[in-house]
Amino acid sequence: MIPVRVTEDEKKVIEKKARQAGYKSVSAYLRDVGQGSEIREKLPPEIRGQLVGIGNNLNQIARIANSGKHFHSHEAKLSEAISTILSLLA
């Protein structure tokens, strides 16, 4: 056990960051931070849903491309999906 004193403001910031990263306990969050783990904010449900939809579209496009069918009509959809993914990851 490592007791650490923090101000009330620091405590609120730490708790908020732990929640945003999807941790159920501040202790687990601090253990990971202390061991050098890269902590990322959990994706909001709406962005996760968009990424799932984009993934489904990409799978459909890949199926068409691999089937040997004419693919040019889907190029715009593919470019749009890639742009959206890049903007969400930035």
C-alpha positions as CSV (number, residue, x, y, z in Angstrom):
1,M,0.0,0.0,0.0
2,I,1.3,3.5,-0.9
3,P,-0.7,6.3,0.7
4,V,-0.6,9.5,-1.3
5,R,-2.0,12.8,-0.3
6,V,-3.7,14.9,-2.9
7,T,-5.8,18.1,-2.9
8,E,-9.5,17.9,-3.4
9,D,-9.1,19.4,-6.9
10,E,-6.4,16.8,-7.7
11,K,-8.6,14.0,-6.4
12,K,-11.5,15.2,-8.7
13,V,-9.2,15.3,-11.7
14,I,-7.9,11.8,-11.0
15,E,-11.4,10.4,-10.5
16,K,-12.6,12.0,-13.7
17,K,-9.7,10.6,-15.8
18,A,-10.3,7.2,-14.3
19,R,-14.0,7.3,-15.3
20,Q,-13.2,8.6,-18.8
21,A,-10.8,5.7,-19.3
22,G,-13.4,3.2,-18.3
23,Y,-12.0,2.2,-14.9
24,K,-14.4,1.1,-12.2
25,S,-11.8,1.9,-9.4
26,V,-9.4,4.8,-9.1
27,S,-6.9,2.3,-7.5
28,A,-6.8,0.2,-10.7
29,Y,-6.3,3.4,-12.8
30,L,-3.5,4.6,-10.6
31,R,-1.7,1.2,-10.6
32,D,-1.8,1.2,-14.4
33,V,-0.6,4.8,-14.6
34,G,2.2,4.1,-12.1
35,Q,3.4,1.2,-14.1
36,G,3.7,3.3,-17.3
37,S,0.6,1.9,-19.1
38,E,-0.7,4.2,-21.8
39,I,-4.2,5.3,-20.7
40,R,-6.7,6.4,-23.3
41,E,-10.1,7.8,-22.9
42,K,-12.8,5.2,-23.5
43,L,-14.7,5.8,-26.8
44,P,-18.1,7.4,-26.3
45,P,-20.9,5.0,-27.4
46,E,-21.9,7.2,-30.4
47,I,-18.3,7.1,-31.8
48,R,-18.0,3.4,-31.1
49,G,-21.3,2.8,-33.0
50,Q,-20.0,4.8,-36.0
51,L,-16.8,2.8,-36.1
52,V,-18.8,-0.5,-36.0
53,G,-21.0,0.8,-38.9
54,I,-17.9,1.8,-40.9
55,G,-16.4,-1.6,-40.2
56,N,-19.5,-3.3,-41.6
57,N,-19.4,-1.1,-44.7
58,L,-15.7,-2.0,-45.2
59,N,-16.4,-5.7,-44.9
60,Q,-19.2,-5.4,-47.5
61,I,-16.8,-3.5,-49.9
62,A,-14.1,-6.1,-49.3
63,R,-16.5,-8.9,-50.1
64,I,-17.5,-7.2,-53.4
65,A,-13.9,-6.6,-54.3
66,N,-12.9,-10.2,-53.6
67,S,-15.8,-11.5,-55.6
68,G,-14.5,-10.0,-58.8
69,K,-17.6,-7.9,-59.4
70,H,-17.4,-4.3,-60.7
71,F,-16.0,-2.2,-57.9
72,H,-15.9,1.4,-59.1
73,S,-19.3,2.3,-57.9
74,H,-18.1,1.7,-54.3
75,E,-14.9,3.7,-54.4
76,A,-16.6,6.8,-53.0
77,K,-18.1,4.9,-50.1
78,L,-14.7,3.5,-49.3
79,S,-13.0,6.9,-49.4
80,E,-15.7,8.4,-47.2
81,A,-15.3,5.5,-44.7
82,I,-11.5,6.0,-44.5
83,S,-11.8,9.7,-44.0
84,T,-14.3,9.2,-41.2
85,I,-12.1,6.7,-39.5
86,L,-9.1,9.0,-39.7
87,S,-11.1,12.0,-38.3
88,L,-12.4,9.9,-35.4
89,L,-8.9,8.7,-34.5
90,A,-7.3,12.1,-34.7
